[in-house]
Amino acid sequence: MASPRGCTNLKLRRLSRTVARGYDADMRPLGLTGAQYPLLSHVVKQGPIAPGALAAALGVDPSTLTRNLRALLEAGWLVQEPGPDARSHRLVATDAGRALRAQAQQRWRVSQERLNRALGPDRVAALHALLDECAALLDAEPEPADERR
């Protein structure tokens, strides 16, 4: 069995940045980033949704979610409405947000098809399966101890 060579974190981050550049380029004419599109899309499909539930569903940390949501809220594509109690709120897509998602969905398909052509659909399917498997295995691991304490 071969031993891993190099830094796994570096390799994953490099691949992520390379893939993200293509999605970002396709979303840019709409005023979106590749990171904002899944947020908008998820709120359109699942909304109204609490920010915490959105972060959990997409596997992003709250500060990243807040940063990416800010632009969607400021543009008027999403709004916050009161939640079930006085301290909570839910995200809802506006009509403009739903229309933008429809446009962005077409551009997302272009990005996805370009990636499928470059890597081949079998490799992309295998990559998805491997990523899902690795995420499940790592999610089952205990959190590393915080050495700063």
N, CA, C and O of each residue as an XYZ file, in Angstrom:
596
protein
N       0.841     -1.176      0.000
C       0.000      0.000      0.000
C       0.891      1.246      0.000
O       1.887      1.295      0.722
N       0.546      2.223     -0.785
C       1.334      3.451     -0.895
C       1.123      4.337      0.327
O       0.028      4.411      0.884
N       2.195      5.000      0.727
C       2.109      5.973      1.817
C       1.758      7.337      1.241
O       2.247      7.705      0.173
N       0.916      8.086      1.942
C       0.601      9.434      1.460
C       1.868     10.290      1.405
O       2.731     10.201      2.278
N       1.961     11.106      0.380
C       3.103     12.012      0.236
C       2.570     13.439      0.200
O       1.592     13.737     -0.485
N       3.219     14.291      0.932
C       2.810     15.687      0.948
C       1.753     15.949      2.006
O       1.347     15.055      2.749
N       1.325     17.192      2.051
C       0.365     17.645      3.055
C      -1.059     17.531      2.506
O      -1.403     18.171      1.513
N      -1.869     16.720      3.155
C      -3.256     16.530      2.724
C      -4.024     17.844      2.761
O      -4.795     18.145      1.850
N      -3.813     18.620      3.808
C      -4.513     19.906      3.935
C      -4.181     20.813      2.748
O      -5.080     21.409      2.155
N      -2.906     20.919      2.402
C      -2.489     21.753      1.277
C      -3.113     21.271     -0.023
O      -3.610     22.074     -0.813
N      -3.087     19.974     -0.244
C      -3.643     19.419     -1.489
C      -5.150     19.673     -1.590
O      -5.647     20.036     -2.656
N      -5.878     19.482     -0.483
C      -7.321     19.724     -0.499
C      -7.631     21.196     -0.713
O      -8.537     21.538     -1.474
N      -6.886     22.069     -0.048
C      -7.116     23.511     -0.195
C      -6.800     23.973     -1.617
O      -7.518     24.806     -2.170
N      -5.731     23.437     -2.214
C      -5.376     23.798     -3.582
C      -6.483     23.372     -4.546
O      -6.883     24.145     -5.416
N      -6.977     22.140     -4.389
C      -8.063     21.668     -5.245
C      -9.312     22.516     -5.044
O      -9.977     22.891     -6.010
N      -9.627     22.815     -3.794
C     -10.802     23.626     -3.495
C     -10.712     24.996     -4.151
O     -11.684     25.463     -4.745
N      -9.556     25.643     -4.051
C      -9.386     26.965     -4.672
C      -9.498     26.880     -6.193
O     -10.094     27.754     -6.823
N      -8.930     25.837     -6.776
C      -8.983     25.670     -8.233
C     -10.427     25.491     -8.699
O     -10.854     26.122     -9.666
N     -11.165     24.644     -8.020
C     -12.570     24.411     -8.378
C     -13.380     25.682     -8.149
O     -14.204     26.052     -8.986
N     -13.151     26.352     -7.021
C     -13.916     27.558     -6.671
C     -13.716     28.669     -7.701
O     -14.653     29.413     -7.991
N     -12.519     28.790     -8.255
C     -12.274     29.845     -9.258
C     -13.240     29.732    -10.436
O     -13.743     30.747    -10.919
N     -13.499     28.531    -10.896
C     -14.428     28.345    -12.011
C     -15.856     28.724    -11.643
O     -16.534     29.415    -12.403
N     -16.309     28.277    -10.489
C     -17.663     28.614    -10.043
C     -17.787     30.117     -9.791
O     -18.790     30.728    -10.158
N     -16.761     30.716     -9.162
C     -16.789     32.161     -8.915
C     -16.872     32.936    -10.224
O     -17.632     33.898    -10.329
N     -16.099     32.524    -11.216
C     -16.106     33.225    -12.508
C     -17.482     33.164    -13.163
O     -17.920     34.141    -13.770
N     -18.161     32.036    -13.048
C     -19.481     31.905    -13.658
C     -20.560     32.667    -12.891
O     -21.547     33.099    -13.487
N     -20.390     32.835    -11.596
C     -21.371     33.547    -10.775
C     -21.156     35.060    -10.777
O     -22.096     35.827    -10.571
N     -19.913     35.483    -11.010
C     -19.547     36.906    -10.899
C     -20.457     37.840    -11.695
O     -20.831     38.885    -11.163
N     -20.843     37.524    -12.951
C     -21.710     38.460    -13.684
C     -23.066     38.698    -13.007
O     -23.726     39.699    -13.287
N     -23.479     37.800    -12.132
C     -24.746     37.956    -11.417
C     -24.573     38.667    -10.079
O     -25.552     38.941     -9.384
N     -23.328     38.964     -9.720
C     -23.072     39.608     -8.438
C     -22.963     38.637     -7.288
O     -23.044     39.036     -6.127
N     -22.781     37.370     -7.593
C     -22.658     36.321     -6.577
C     -21.263     35.726     -6.602
O     -20.527     35.867     -7.578
N     -20.912     35.060     -5.511
C     -19.714     34.224     -5.494
C     -20.165     32.763     -5.473
O     -21.329     32.451     -5.222
N     -19.218     31.896     -5.741
C     -19.524     30.473     -5.664
C     -19.913     30.044     -4.262
O     -20.632     29.058     -4.100
N     -19.456     30.762     -3.244
C     -19.816     30.449     -1.858
C     -21.208     30.972     -1.493
O     -21.875     30.408     -0.625
N     -21.644     32.040     -2.149
C     -22.958     32.611     -1.842
C     -24.090     31.852     -2.526
O     -25.193     31.754     -1.988
N     -23.814     31.316     -3.713
C     -24.877     30.616     -4.447
C     -25.511     29.484     -3.639
O     -26.738     29.412     -3.581
N     -24.728     28.589     -3.006
C     -25.385     27.517     -2.239
C     -26.250     28.047     -1.099
O     -27.277     27.453     -0.772
N     -25.840     29.164     -0.493
C     -26.651     29.754      0.581
C     -27.991     30.214      0.032
O     -29.047     29.877      0.567
N     -27.932     30.989     -1.046
C     -29.155     31.478     -1.674
C     -30.033     30.312     -2.109
O     -31.236     30.298     -1.851
N     -29.427     29.348     -2.761
C     -30.180     28.198     -3.269
C     -30.846     27.425     -2.132
O     -32.004     27.024     -2.241
N     -30.113     27.221     -1.050
C     -30.669     26.461      0.068
C     -31.825     27.211      0.729
O     -32.822     26.600      1.116
N     -31.693     28.529      0.859
C     -32.788     29.304      1.460
C     -34.011     29.276      0.542
O     -35.139     29.168      1.023
N     -33.802     29.373     -0.766
C     -34.930     29.299     -1.701
C     -35.634     27.949     -1.554
O     -36.862     27.891     -1.502
N     -34.859     26.867     -1.487
C     -35.453     25.524     -1.433
C     -36.008     25.168     -0.057
O     -37.051     24.521      0.035
N     -35.324     25.581      1.021
C     -35.676     25.127      2.362
C     -36.273     26.196      3.269
O     -36.754     25.885      4.359
N     -36.246     27.458      2.830
C     -36.664     28.558      3.687
C     -38.139     28.542      3.991
O     -38.907     27.822      3.353
N     -38.533     29.334      4.964
C     -37.699     30.076      5.894
C     -36.865     29.131      6.763
O     -37.318     28.061      7.168
N     -35.635     29.564      7.033
C     -34.712     28.712      7.781
C     -33.883     29.565      8.737
O     -33.475     30.676      8.398
N     -33.643     29.040      9.918
C     -32.816     29.726     10.909
C     -31.361     29.689     10.441
O     -30.930     28.696      9.855
N     -30.603     30.753     10.690
C     -29.201     30.757     10.275
C     -28.400     29.567     10.806
O     -27.571     29.011     10.085
N     -28.637     29.176     12.043
C     -27.921     28.025     12.606
C     -28.222     26.743     11.851
O     -27.327     25.932     11.612
N     -29.472     26.559     11.478
C     -29.844     25.369     10.706
C     -29.224     25.410      9.315
O     -28.826     24.374      8.782
N     -29.139     26.598      8.725
C     -28.510     26.745      7.412
C     -27.026     26.411      7.499
O     -26.499     25.691      6.650
N     -26.349     26.932      8.525
C     -24.923     26.644      8.711
C     -24.694     25.142      8.879
O     -23.773     24.581      8.287
N     -25.530     24.500      9.682
C     -25.391     23.062      9.902
C     -25.643     22.273      8.615
O     -24.914     21.331      8.307
N     -26.673     22.661      7.872
C     -27.014     21.938      6.637
C     -25.902     22.027      5.606
O     -25.666     21.080      4.855
N     -25.215     23.172      5.569
C     -24.170     23.371      4.569
C     -22.769     23.079      5.109
O     -21.798     23.093      4.353
N     -22.663     22.816      6.405
C     -21.365     22.493      6.987
C     -20.404     23.665      7.026
O     -19.199     23.493      6.843
N     -20.938     24.867      7.265
C     -20.070     26.051      7.378
C     -20.141     26.594      8.793
O     -21.137     26.412      9.494
N     -19.071     27.263      9.206
C     -19.082     27.827     10.547
C     -19.887     29.124     10.544
O     -20.034     29.765      9.503
N     -20.406     29.509     11.710
C     -21.284     30.691     11.780
C     -20.656     31.978     11.257
O     -21.349     32.781     10.633
N     -19.353     32.199     11.496
C     -18.753     33.456     11.033
C     -18.668     33.493      9.506
O     -18.876     34.545      8.902
N     -18.367     32.370      8.886
C     -18.350     32.306      7.419
C     -19.749     32.522      6.874
O     -19.938     33.238      5.890
N     -20.728     31.902      7.513
C     -22.112     32.075      7.086
C     -22.511     33.546      7.177
O     -23.087     34.093      6.237
N     -22.211     34.177      8.290
C     -22.574     35.589      8.487
C     -21.953     36.462      7.409
O     -22.629     37.320      6.842
N     -20.682     36.255      7.122
C     -19.984     37.056      6.110
C     -20.634     36.893      4.732
O     -20.839     37.878      4.022
N     -20.953     35.667      4.359
C     -21.546     35.428      3.038
C     -23.012     35.850      2.976
O     -23.490     36.264      1.920
N     -23.720     35.751      4.082
C     -25.120     36.188      4.106
C     -25.247     37.698      4.010
O     -26.200     38.210      3.422
N     -24.291     38.408      4.584
C     -24.362     39.876      4.621
C     -24.600     40.448      3.222
O     -25.468     41.301      3.044
N     -23.841     39.988      2.238
C     -23.994     40.507      0.876
C     -25.365     40.160      0.301
O     -25.956     40.973     -0.410
N     -25.874     38.973      0.595
C     -27.192     38.561      0.083
C     -28.308     39.386      0.714
O     -29.288     39.728      0.052
N     -28.154     39.700      1.989
C     -29.141     40.528      2.685
C     -29.079     41.973      2.186
O     -30.113     42.586      1.922
N     -27.866     42.515      2.057
C     -27.702     43.905      1.610
C     -28.220     44.099      0.185
O     -28.735     45.166     -0.149
N     -28.086     43.085     -0.643
C     -28.561     43.178     -2.031
C     -30.077     43.009     -2.124
O     -30.664     43.267     -3.175
N     -30.710     42.580     -1.038
C     -32.158     42.393     -1.056
C     -32.599     41.054     -1.611
O     -33.773     40.873     -1.935
N     -31.676     40.117     -1.724
C     -32.022     38.792     -2.239
C     -32.557     37.887     -1.136
O     -33.301     36.943     -1.398
N     -32.170     38.187      0.099
C     -32.690     37.503      1.280
C     -33.127     38.566      2.277
O     -32.613     39.684      2.269
N     -34.069     38.215      3.127
C     -34.454     39.068      4.249
C     -34.522     38.197      5.496
O     -34.669     36.977      5.424
N     -34.410     38.868      6.645
C     -34.593     38.187      7.914
C     -35.975     38.508      8.433
O     -36.403     39.662      8.418
N     -36.662     37.498      8.885
C     -37.976     37.707      9.503
C     -37.903     37.159     10.918
O     -37.048     36.326     11.218
N     -38.788     37.616     11.786
C     -38.772     37.120     13.168
C     -38.971     35.609     13.210
O     -39.717     35.032     12.419
N     -38.276     34.993     14.163
C     -38.414     33.552     14.373
C     -39.502     33.244     15.377
O     -40.305     34.111     15.721
N     -39.527     32.015     15.843
C     -40.579     31.604     16.776
C     -40.492     32.261     18.149
O     -41.479     32.278     18.885
N     -39.321     32.806     18.508
C     -39.220     33.530     19.774
C     -38.526     34.865     19.523
O     -38.022     35.118     18.430
N     -38.507     35.704     20.534
C     -38.015     37.076     20.376
C     -36.524     37.156     20.047
O     -36.064     38.163     19.509
N     -35.772     36.114     20.364
C     -34.324     36.159     20.132
C     -33.899     35.509     18.824
O     -32.711     35.524     18.503
N     -34.802     34.951     18.073
C     -34.413     34.226     16.860
C     -34.978     34.892     15.606
O     -35.909     35.695     15.665
N     -34.395     34.537     14.499
C     -34.913     35.000     13.213
C     -34.691     33.909     12.173
O     -33.937     32.959     12.384
N     -35.370     34.077     11.050
C     -35.284     33.116      9.954
C     -34.957     33.869      8.675
O     -35.310     35.037      8.515
N     -34.284     33.186      7.779
C     -33.933     33.745      6.483
C     -34.969     33.330      5.458
O     -35.397     32.177      5.410
N     -35.363     34.298      4.636
C     -36.365     34.067      3.603
C     -35.860     34.693      2.307
O     -35.318     35.799      2.322
N     -36.032     34.001      1.198
C     -35.661     34.552     -0.108
C     -36.751     35.513     -0.577
O     -37.943     35.249     -0.425
N     -36.315     36.632     -1.147
C     -37.255     37.585     -1.734
C     -37.578     37.140     -3.165
O     -36.977     36.196     -3.676
N     -38.514     37.816     -3.794
C     -38.803     37.520     -5.202
C     -37.545     37.717     -6.053
O     -37.255     36.918     -6.943
N     -36.804     38.790     -5.766
C     -35.557     39.040     -6.504
C     -34.549     37.925     -6.248
O     -33.822     37.534     -7.161
N     -34.491     37.413     -5.035
C     -33.590     36.310     -4.703
C     -33.962     35.028     -5.426
O     -33.091     34.295     -5.895
N     -35.262     34.760     -5.513
C     -35.705     33.559     -6.232
C     -35.393     33.678     -7.727
O     -34.999     32.699     -8.361
N     -35.570     34.870     -8.283
C     -35.260     35.090     -9.701
C     -33.755     34.951     -9.939
O     -33.329     34.358    -10.930
N     -32.957     35.500     -9.028
C     -31.508     35.386     -9.160
C     -31.076     33.934     -9.064
O     -30.201     33.498     -9.812
N     -31.670     33.187     -8.163
C     -31.317     31.774     -8.026
C     -31.584     31.024     -9.322
O     -30.795     30.161     -9.707
N     -32.682     31.339    -10.002
C     -32.981     30.673    -11.273
C     -31.884     30.963    -12.304
O     -31.457     30.062    -13.027
N     -31.430     32.213    -12.371
C     -30.333     32.561    -13.283
C     -29.037     31.880    -12.860
O     -28.309     31.338    -13.692
N     -28.759     31.914    -11.573
C     -27.516     31.350    -11.056
C     -27.474     29.840    -11.243
O     -26.407     29.263    -11.454
N     -28.630     29.209    -11.167
C     -28.693     27.763    -11.340
C     -28.202     27.367    -12.733
O     -27.530     26.347    -12.888
N     -28.532     28.161    -13.733
C     -28.053     27.889    -15.095
C     -26.534     28.023    -15.161
O     -25.864     27.202    -15.788
N     -25.992     29.051    -14.519
C     -24.539     29.252    -14.522
C     -23.840     28.161    -13.713
O     -22.747     27.725    -14.072
N     -24.470     27.718    -12.620
C     -23.906     26.627    -11.836
C     -23.796     25.373    -12.705
O     -22.796     24.659    -12.640
N     -24.810     25.109    -13.508
C     -24.762     23.935    -14.399
C     -23.589     24.024    -15.368
O     -22.929     23.023    -15.646
N     -23.329     25.234    -15.883
C     -22.181     25.435    -16.778
C     -20.892     25.069    -16.043
O     -20.050     24.354    -16.588
N     -20.734     25.553    -14.813
C     -19.549     25.232    -14.015
C     -19.426     23.733    -13.792
O     -18.356     23.151    -13.965
N     -20.530     23.123    -13.409
C     -20.520     21.686    -13.118
C     -20.195     20.878    -14.371
O     -19.418     19.925    -14.310
N     -20.783     21.251    -15.500
C     -20.509     20.524    -16.746
C     -19.055     20.693    -17.175
O     -18.446     19.751    -17.684
N     -18.491     21.891    -16.973
C     -17.081     22.119    -17.310
C     -16.190     21.219    -16.444
O     -15.248     20.610    -16.951
N     -16.479     21.137    -15.161
C     -15.708     20.281    -14.265
C     -15.857     18.810    -14.665
O     -14.878     18.064    -14.677
N     -17.078     18.401    -14.990
C     -17.309     17.014    -15.421
C     -16.528     16.691    -16.690
O     -15.981     15.595    -16.822
N     -16.473     17.647    -17.633
C     -15.702     17.417    -18.867
C     -14.209     17.332    -18.567
O     -13.509     16.476    -19.108
N     -13.723     18.224    -17.702
C     -12.285     18.260    -17.406
C     -11.815     17.007    -16.671
O     -10.746     16.474    -16.965
N     -12.607     16.547    -15.729
C     -12.205     15.395    -14.918
C     -12.821     14.082    -15.386
O     -12.291     13.006    -15.111
N     -13.925     14.176    -16.082
C     -14.675     12.985    -16.473
C     -15.719     12.674    -15.425
O     -15.438     12.731    -14.227
N     -16.936     12.342    -15.870
C     -18.023     12.111    -14.894
C     -17.743     10.969    -13.924
O     -18.159     11.036    -12.767
N     -17.045      9.917    -14.371
C     -16.745      8.812    -13.456
C     -15.815      9.269    -12.335
O     -15.997      8.889    -11.178
N     -14.812     10.092    -12.682
C     -13.885     10.591    -11.676
C     -14.608     11.537    -10.714
O     -14.352     11.505     -9.510
N     -15.501     12.372    -11.231
C     -16.249     13.291    -10.362
C     -17.146     12.495     -9.412
O     -17.221     12.809     -8.224
N     -17.824     11.471     -9.925
C     -18.671     10.632     -9.059
C     -17.826      9.929     -7.995
O     -18.234      9.839     -6.837
N     -16.652      9.431     -8.386
C     -15.760      8.781     -7.421
C     -15.258      9.789     -6.396
O     -15.147      9.470     -5.212
N     -14.954     11.002     -6.845
C     -14.512     12.061     -5.932
C     -15.606     12.380     -4.923
O     -15.336     12.496     -3.728
N     -16.847     12.524     -5.400
C     -17.970     12.798     -4.493
C     -18.084     11.689     -3.446
O     -18.229     11.971     -2.256
N     -18.019     10.434     -3.885
C     -18.149      9.306     -2.957
C     -17.008      9.309     -1.940
O     -17.235      9.092     -0.750
N     -15.794      9.553     -2.402
C     -14.644      9.572     -1.510
C     -14.743     10.731     -0.515
O     -14.474     10.552      0.673
N     -15.124     11.911     -0.992
C     -15.284     13.057     -0.097
C     -16.357     12.794      0.956
O     -16.155     13.088      2.134
N     -17.498     12.240      0.539
C     -18.573     11.933      1.491
C     -18.103     10.909      2.528
O     -18.371     11.052      3.722
N     -17.402      9.878      2.058
C     -16.902      8.845      2.961
C     -15.898      9.435      3.953
O     -15.968      9.162      5.152
N     -14.979     10.232      3.455
C     -13.976     10.847      4.332
C     -14.627     11.792      5.342
O     -14.251     11.799      6.514
N     -15.597     12.586      4.899
C     -16.282     13.503      5.815
C     -16.981     12.724      6.923
O     -16.927     13.118      8.087
N     -17.633     11.628      6.571
C     -18.324     10.822      7.582
C     -17.329     10.229      8.581
O     -17.587     10.221      9.785
N     -16.206      9.740      8.089
C     -15.197      9.172      8.985
C     -14.609     10.236      9.907
O     -14.425      9.998     11.101
N     -14.318     11.397      9.357
C     -13.743     12.465     10.168
C     -14.760     13.053     11.134
O     -14.397     13.455     12.239
N     -16.028     13.109     10.740
C     -17.073     13.603     11.642
C     -17.230     12.685     12.851
O     -17.643     13.135     13.920
N     -16.904     11.396     12.690
C     -17.029     10.433     13.776
C     -15.852     10.514     14.748
O     -15.920      9.978     15.854
N     -14.778     11.182     14.337
C     -13.587     11.327     15.191
C     -13.862     12.335     16.303
O     -14.607     13.293     16.096
N     -13.273     12.134     17.476
C     -13.413     13.149     18.537
C     -12.695     14.426     18.130
O     -11.700     14.396     17.406
N     -13.223     15.554     18.613
C     -12.610     16.856     18.330
C     -11.215     16.889     18.933
O     -11.001     16.366     20.027
N     -10.245     17.509     18.217
C      -8.907     17.633     18.821
C      -8.960     18.547     20.050
O      -9.751     19.488     20.119
N      -8.104     18.242     21.001
C      -8.035     19.059     22.224
C      -7.525     20.435     21.873
O      -6.646     20.583     21.024
N      -8.074     21.442     22.526
C      -7.622     22.819     22.329
C      -6.367     23.026     23.165
O      -6.436     23.080     24.393
N      -5.235     23.139     22.507
C      -3.937     23.238     23.179
C      -3.724     24.586     23.850
O      -2.800     24.728     24.650
N      -4.555     25.581     23.546
C      -4.362     26.921     24.111
C      -4.787     27.015     25.566
O      -4.443     27.988     26.237
N      -5.501     26.066     26.059
C      -6.002     26.147     27.440
C      -4.958     25.735     28.430
O      -5.212     25.745     29.635
